[in-house]
């Protein structure tokens, strides 16, 4: 189930960052990160910022002295990082005199912070999961520079990123608003000058979330500890009243800025007490406020305290698909229809179930000899399979410029991936050619784009198939980086070396037709994107950056293929367009035996990941939208999981593979939750 996390510095001189987690029933933790798994010791003098982004908790915080901003990541079990942002890939080195704000908008993580200069300008940097850019002052189209002396509130509302912030001078307690539409900033006006006739003031950092289709702003009063609330419906403001005047009559007070978040369909408000370092909790269910109770007086027997307010975030789901370390030996996620073994009388085994490794399946009796059943022994192109794009581009904790995954190949396979997109880099080992895996070609002998050896990847696949002999894999091969070698002069020797390497593995080559499942079990079906030779797999190539195209059959490929691989040149807000292209490809009219290859990831201005996981899961939450067939879908970061109203956490891997069983394990419709701050989680 989803969990709520608090992140805060200690009391008085204790600048360690602590965490406390609520699972919907009880609180646990109140331990510093230094004592948790990961071996890092993040410290801060002001409240940190926390945000769930691509199922990783991102924590950003300012250090004492130079004010450099640091980042740590948490995957649900282990902490990583505690690295200065200036040392992470990119060209920025942000610093701040206060704790920052952190928000996800259009698949990008936005960091908002106060500059170290005397002007207190608000600055912003963006992180696409791989590199940081920006560190620029926020300037509106009218030419005004946003300024504040307290951390701003950041919230996504009506497809815009809103900032709400206190004025810059020590006597300027008015709250201001600005917004970003994906292209430019507007606003920088006081809320008092907006429609509605309210004029909120505060001497601390405000907080905001979206609840019941309104932007809800909560803030400490100016010069008083009472907490106030205002609401914005997209056109006008209302409220600016004490919480004690809201239904429920809570007399909530604080000496620091509060924090709000949507959790379990309620608006949660957490704050330091008045003249009390303990954290207090209040909740709004849409009609009435309740609570104003210290965490120490709730289930869990913990008493988190701080001199400053906390950061709030939903927690990531640990190993949301299946981690190979958690799977008993000899068991694997079974994602597709199996041919019926002779000793078993059920026609098929489908869905997400755990199955034991068994002997090689044999052709079921009654299938008619050389005429396999399209139901019991289908062509493998008629089975919905999950795949990974640039499968070997792996970094286990940080989404670097070239990385596309944080799971090893073995973990991907164990989690239900069956299609691997492998890019090769030509190398020399002595006088012989050898092969590494890579992502893209940067040349000049650098290894920034290089990952494991191709031989080690094949070893992982062979080991997986030796344990799971009724499974099969699909592997697309493409040389991305000739690494200074000449494809014309050196090509024949390179191809000979590749053929020699593949001979040691259970690959399907020299076959122009699509194999049936019984033929493919225990083997790797190769798609050759290198040349036109069947000895390296069935030749298949498609126009670069295609919105979707049919490839007619050839003499060396006796089947039609539809490919959607639009990965660049998308609109500024690219997610909706990439989602549309993916869904359109799934909806293509096709016949049995025609192959569908459909990519679910793209890039933003040539860098940075664009993923459609959340949009696709939202789409599939409506049962009428669910297709019976997906083809072969290739995604980045297949472990991305999202909380829903019915299932604790769902991934695209689960839902795409579930199509084979008519979604037997996920029969109900659902809604994908957000936390009220971020556009996506």
N, C-alpha and C positions, 0 to 999 in steps of 0.2 A: 504494500500500500504506500501511497505518497507520504513523505515525512517532511516536517517543517524544521529548518535549521536556524539557529541563532549563532552569530559570530561577533565577538566583542573582545576588547582589550581588558586586561585585569584592572584591579583597583590601585589607586595611588601611584606608586612607582612601577607597578607590574605592567610592562608593555607587551607581554606575551599575548598572542591571540588565542582565545578559548572558543570551544563549540559546545552547544547544548542542542539536543534533537528531541522533537516531539513526534510520536508515531500515531497520534490520534487518540491515545489512551493515557500515556504517561510520558514524563520527561526523563531524559537520561543524558549523562555526560558531565558537563561543566568541567571539561578537561582541556588543557592547552594542547595545541596541535603538535608541539614538540614531543609530547608523550604518546602520540598516536603513530600509526604505521606510516612510514615514509621517510623518517629521519630528517625532517626539516624543522626549522624553528622560526616561523614568521613573527615579527614584532611590529607594533605600531603605536603611535601616541594619540591617534584620533580614530573615530569609528571607521572600520574597513567598509568596503563595498562588496556585495556578493550577488552573483547572478548565475542561474543555471543556463548553460549554453551548450547545445549538442550533447546533452546528458553528461556534461562535466561541470562541476561547480567551479566557477571562476571567482577568485578572491583577489582584490586589488587593494593596496594599503600604502600609506605614506610612512616613511621612516623619519625618525627625529634627526634634526641637524640639517642635512641638505634637502630633505623632503622628497627624495627620489621615490617614485612609485614602483612597487614590486608586485609580482603576480605569483599566485600559487593555484594549483588545480587539484581537484579531488574527484576520483572516479567512482566513489561509493565504498571503497575499501582502503585506498592508499592515497596519501598526499604526495604531490610532486611540485618541483619548482622552487619557490621562494627566490625567484630570479628578478633582478632589476629589469624592467621593461626595456631599458636602453641596451641590454645585452641580448635580448631576444631578436630574432630576425626582423629586420625593418630598419628604418632610418629615423626613429624618434627616441627621445629620452625624457619623458615627461616627469615633472616634479610638481609638488603642490604644497601649499601652506595648510591645507585641510584634507580630511578624508574625501575621496572622490565619490562619484555616482557611477553606476554600471548598469547597462541596459542592452537587451538584444532587440535589434530592429532590422528588418530585411536581411536576415541571416548573418548579420554582422554585429559584433560586440562593440558598443559605443562606451567610451570612457570620458566622463566630464569632470573637470577639476579646476581649481582656482590657481592661477599662475602665482609664481613666487614673487612677482614684481609688486610695486607699491600700488599699481592700479587695480589689483584684484580682478583682472580679466578672467572670464571663464574660457577655458580652452577645451578642445576635444581631440581625441585620438580614436582610431578605428582598428579593430582586430578581426580579420576574416578567418581566424582559426589557424593561420599560418604565419602571417607577418603583421606587424604594427605599422600604421602610417598616420600622418596628420600632425599632431601636436601644434595645432593652429588656434588662434583666437577665434571665438565664435562671433561672427559679424553678420548682421541682418542685411537683407537686400537694400534697406534704407540707409545702411552705413553705420548703424550704432553697434557698439561692442558690448556684449553682455558682461556684467560685472556683479560680483557678490563677495561677501566676506564669510559666508557659510556654505556648506555643501548643498548643492541643488537637489531637488527631487526630479527623477526622470521616470516617465511613464509613456507607454504607447497607447494611443487612443484615436479611433477613427482614422487609422492608417497614417498617423503622424506621430513623431517623437516630440513630446512636450517636456519642457523644463520649467520648473517653478522654483523661484529662488528669492532670497532676501536681498535688499539693496546692498551696495558696497560699503557705505560709510557706517561708522559705529552707531550713528543716530538714525540711520535709514532702516526702519523696521517694516516698511511696506513690502509686500510680496509681489513679485513680477512674474510674467509668463512670456515664453517664447516657444516657437515650434519649428520643426524641420520636416519637410514633406518628401524627403529623399533626394532633393536637389538643392534647396536653398532654405535659409533661416528667415523667419519673420517674427514680428512681435517686439519683444523687449519693452513691453508696456506694463504698467501696474494693473493688477486685477481690478482695482478700484476704478480704472478707466474703461473696463470692459462692460458689456451689457449685463444688467442684473442688479446693480446698485449695492453690491457688497464690497468691502474694502478690508481684506484680511491683513493683519500685521503679525509679525513674530520676531523675536530676537534670537531664535535658533533655527536649525535646518528643518524645513517642512518635509512631509512625506506624502506620496500619492499612489493610488491604485485605481483600476477600473472595476467597478462592481455595479451590477444591475444596470449596465449600459450607461453609466455616468462616471466621469472622472471624480474621484473622492479625494479631497485634500484635507489632511489633518496636520495641525501645527500647535505648538505651544504659544500662548498669548504673549504679547510684548510686555515685558516687565512683570508678568504674573505667571504662576505655574499652571494655570488652568489650560486644558487642552480644548481646542476649537475645531470645528469642521465646516467645510464649504463643499459644494458640489457644482459640477459643470456638465451640462448636457450637450455640449458641442456648439451652442449658440449663446447661452447666457449662464451667469453664475447665480447661486442661491446659497443661503445659509449664513456663514460667519457667526455661528452660535456655539456656545459652550456645549460640550458633550452632556453636561448635566441637564441641558434643556432638550435633549433628544429623548425619544422613547426609551425608557429604562432608567433614566435619571442618574447615570454614573457620574460621580464626582472625581473624574480622572485628572490627576495632576502629575507633572514631571518637571525636573530641572534641566532636561536635555531634549533634543529633538526626538520625537517618536518614530516608529516605523510601522507601515501597514503592508499586508499581503493577503491575497485570496487563498484560502486553504479550506478544504472540505465544504465548499459552497458557502463559506462565510468570510466576512472581512475581519481579519485578525489585526489587532492593534497591540503592539508591545512597546514598552517604554520603561525608563528608569523612574523610580518613585520620586516623590517630592521629599527632599531631605532624607533620602533613602536610596542606597545603591542597588537594591534588589530590582529585578525586572518584574513588571506587572503585565497582565494579559487581560484584554477586553475583546469581545466579539460582537459583531453585528450580523444578524441573520436575514436582513432585508426589512425587518419590521421593528426590532427592539435590540438595544444594547444590553449585554450582560457581562459579568466578570468584575474587572478592576481588582483581580486577585493576584497576589504574588505567586510566581512559579514555585517558590518554596512551600506554599500551602496547597499545591496540587500533587497529584500522584507522581511518584518518582523519587522523592526524597533528595532533590538537588536544589541548590540555591545560587543560581548564577547572579553575579553582581559586577558592576562596572562603574567607572566614573563618567562614562559616555554611553550614548545609546548604542543599540546593537544593529548589525546588518541582518536582514532576513532573506531567506531563499528556500524554495523547495529543494530537497536533497536529490542527488542523482540516484538512479537505480543501479545497484551493483550487479555486474554481469547480467544485463537485462535479457539477453537472448539465452545463451548457455555458454559458460566458460569451460573449456576443455578440462580444466583442473577440477571442476565440479561434477564431471560425468564419470560414473563407474566404468572401470575397464570393460571393454567389449560392448558398450552401449552408445547409442548415437541418436540424435534427433532424426526421426523418420518423416520425411517431408512429402512423399509422393506415392502413387499407386505402385504396388509390387506385382510381378507376375505370380500366379498361383503355384506354389510348390506342390509336388505330387502328393505329399503326405498331408496336405492341408485342404480343407473343403470350403473355406471362405473364399469368395471370388477376389477380394482385394483387402488390403490393409492400408488405411489412409489416415491423414491428419498428423498432428503433432503428438506422437506417442514415443515412448522409449522402447526400443526393441533390442533383443539380444542378438549377438552375432551368430549366424547359423551357417550351414553348409551352402555351397553354391545352389541357387535355385535352378530347377530343371523345368523344361517346357511342360505346362499343365496338360493332362490328358484331354483329348477332345478338341485340341486347337487346330487339327487338320494338317499336321506335318509342316510343310513349307509355307502355310498360309496363317501367319500369326494373327491372333485376335487383336483388333484395334483397341479393345477395352482391357483385356488381360495382359497383352503384350504390345503396348503402343509403340509407335515411332517416338524416339526421345524428343523430337521437336514438338510433339503434342502434349508434353508434360510441362506444367508451369514450374520454372526453376528460378531461384534467387541466385544472383551473381554479384561479383564485386568488380568495379572498374579499377584498373591499375592495381591488381590484387596484391602485388608484392611491395607496393609503396607504403611501408608501415613505419610509424613512429608510435611507440606505446603510450606516450603521455602528452606530447605537444604536436599540434597540427602544423608542421613546418610547411615551407613553400611547396615541396614536392610530395609530401605524405598525403595519403588518402584513407588510411586505416590505422587503428590502434590495436587491432587483433592480429595475431600471427595467422599464417595460412592454415595451420592445424586448427586453431580456434575458430576461424571462419568456417571451415568445413564442418566442425563439430556443431556449430551454431545453425547449420542448415544451408550454407552456401554450396552450390554445386557447379557454378560457372565461374571460371577464373579467367581474367583478362591479364595476360602476362606480357610485359614489354621487356625486350632483351637489349643488352649492351654487349657489343662484340669486344672481346679482350684477347690477349695472348698469354698463354701459359707455356713458357719456353718457346719452342718453335711451332706449337699447336694452337689453334684457336680455341677459346673457351668463352663462356657466356655468364654474365651477371644479369640480374634483374634491375630495372631502372624505371624512371618516369621522365619522359622527355629527353631531349638531347641538348646538352650544354657544351659538349666538346671540350677541347683544350686540355683533356686529361684529368679534369676535376672529377671528384667522386660525390659531389653534393646530391646528384640525382640517382645514386647507386644504392642498391639494397643487397639482399642476400644473393648467393650464387644461384643460377638456374638449377644446377644439379641438386642443391639442398632443397629447393622448392619441390622438385620432382620426387625427392626422397620423402618429403612430408606427404605428398599425394599418394605415393606407393604404400607408405605405412598405413595411411587411412584406409585405403582400399583393401589392404591385407586383413584389416580388422573388420571391415564392413564389406563383405564380398557380394552382397546384393545391391550395393550402391554403384553409381558411375559418376564420372566427372566430365565436364566439358572445359576445354582449355583453348583459348584464342591466343595465338602466337604472332607477335609483331616485333620487328627490330626497330626500336626507337632511336638508338644511338649507335652509329657505326664507329664512333670513337676514333675518328681519324683514318680508318681503313677505307679503301675504295670499294664501293659496292659492286662496281663493274669488274675490276681487276681481281679483287679478293673474294667476290661473291661465291664462285663455285667451291672454293676451299672452305669458306665459312659454312655453306649449306651442307657440305660433306661432313664437317665436324658436328653440325647440329643433328644430322641423321644418325651419326654414330652414337651420339649421346642418347638420343631417344630410343635406340634399339634396346637399351637396358631397362626399359620401363614398359608397362602394359598399355601402350598407346594404340589407337585405331588410326591407321593410315592406309593409303592406297585404296580408298573406298569412296566412290563418287556419290553413293546413295546414303540417305540417313539410316542409321542402324535402328533396329528394334531394341526395346529394353533388354530382352534376353541376350542379345548380342553384345550390348554395351556394359552389362554388369561386370564389375571388377576392373573396368578399363577406363582410359582417358580418351575421349573423343576430341581430336584436334581440329581446330579451325585455322587454316593457313592464311595469314594476312601478310606473308613475307614474299611469296612468289606464286607461280602457277603450278607447282609440282605437287601431285598427290602424295608423294613420299613424305611431305611435311604436314599432311592433313588436307582436308578438303579446301581448295582455294576459295577464298571469299574476300572481297574488297568492296568498299563503298565510298561514295563521294564524301570528301571531308566536310564536317559540320552540317550534315544533312538534317533537315526538318523531318524527314521521313521519305524513304524511297524504296520501291520494289526492285530487287535484283533478279532478272529473269534467269532461269536455269541455263547451264552451259554443258558442254560435253564432259567436263570434269566435276560438275556439281549438278546432280540430277534433281534439283529442287529449287523452288523460288524462295527468296528471303526478303523480308521487310526489315529495314534498319532505320531507327531514329537515334541520332547521335549529335544533336545540336548542343554544342558546348561553349560557343563563344558568340559575341556580337548580339547578345540578348539585350532587352531594355534595361534601364537603370534598376528598376524594380523587377528583377528577372524571375523570381520564384513562380509567380502565376503563369508566365508564358512557358517556362520549362514544364510545369505541371500539365498545362494544356497539351503540349506536344506529347508528353508521356501517355496521357489518357487517350488522346487521339490515336496513337499507335496501337494501344490495347484494343481499341474499337475497330481496327481495320478488319474488313471482311476477308476471311481466309478459309482455306480448306485444309483438311488433314494432310500432313506431310509438308506444309509450308512453314518455314521457320520465321519466328519473330525475335529480333534482337533489339532491346529497348533500354536506352541509358537514362538513368534518373538523376544524374549529376551534371554540373556544368561549371564554368568559371565566370568570374566577374572581372571585366577588363583584362582578361587573360590570366588573372591570378585569383586566388581565393575560391573557396568552395561554395557552390549554390546547390542546396539539397532540397528535395521536395518531400521529405519524410512526413513532416507534420501535415502538410496539405493533403498528401495521399491518404494518411490515416484518417483525417477528418472526412474526406470523401467516402472512404469505406465504412465510416461509422453509420452512414445511411445504407441500410441493407439493400435497397433498390439499386444502389450504384455499383454493387459488387459484380465484377465479371466472373464468368466461369473459367476463363483462361487468361493468363498474363503473358505467355511466352517466356522468354528468358530476359529477366530484368537485372540490370547491373547498376549498383549504387555504391557510393562512398559511405564509410562509417555505418555499417549495417547493424551496429549495436545501439544506435540511437533509439531510445524508448521514451514514450510519452504517457503520462497518467490519463486515464479516461474515467468516465462516470460508471462503467461496468467492470472493466478489466484493469487491475492495478497498474500495469505498464504494458504497452504494445509496441512492437516494432514492425516495420514494413516486411522484414523477413518472415515473421509469423503470419501476417495476413496474405502475402503473396503465395507462400507455400500452402496456406490453408485453402486456396482456391481449388486444389485437387480434390479435397474432401467436401466441397461445397460448404466450407467454413463451419464444419461440424463442431470444432472446439471454440468457435467464436460466433455463435448463432445470433446474438442480440445486437441491436444497434447501440451506439454509444456516442458520447460527446467527448472530444479531447479537451482537457482542462488547460487553462493558463493560470498564472499566479496573480493576475491583475495588474502586473507591471510590464511584463514582457509580451511582445507579440507572439513569441513562441518560447518553448522551454527545451 
